[in-house]
């Protein structure tokens, strides 16, 4: 049975992510809670979504506006953070999984579109100082 799980595990899994997520200890996310601002660690991220380590539990389908900020950049860097809408898609024991609800680049608002998000992700570096997102 373990052999079949290893062969067909990805198709049988409840995890429906389309792209692999990269671990991201250098990112935090801010969202409005009514309290003093606090950054919540981003466990992993891809161009389609992220997993946020938080005690909050929103209903699936809830859309949250958040700012994702790099912790490895100078405070004055223009590429240090982006603002996105993210939709709750799942919960875990330690946090919440989100799918990005990206802005249309023609909308004129301050939220990131796919091009801006990919450029932001390309700036994240691995220990070998290589981009973790090749696109």
Phi, psi and omega in degrees: 000322179299325178298316179294320177299320180291326179286316188247010184304317183296322181284333182270350184287153173283347181281109186255020180297138182274330182238150176295143177264146178255136176300143186219071180289352182264011179239145169230158178236141176245137173216157186282126176240353185094346179260183176300144181301138176217142177269135179251133184296139173267117181287313178206162187208151173216176177294349181253346181179185181209164173242123185253129176278110184202157175273348178295148175222103177266159176291142173305137183100342178293133179256128182242135171270128180221157174251125178259127186235136174282138179263354184259011183250159173295149183300334183269358183294131180289336182264020185284333183212159174222154176251134182220158164264137179225137182256131178295128178241338179196163174245158170225180179294331186248001181176203187227138175265135182236148167252137179290137172249081190285150180287153171283131185298344180268358187288335178079002178273179186271003180279151182289141169261181184300319181298316180294318180298313180297319178298319177298314181293326178296335179284346178286134185246149173271179179299331180278005180062036175246148178296135180273351178239105188283354184269000000 
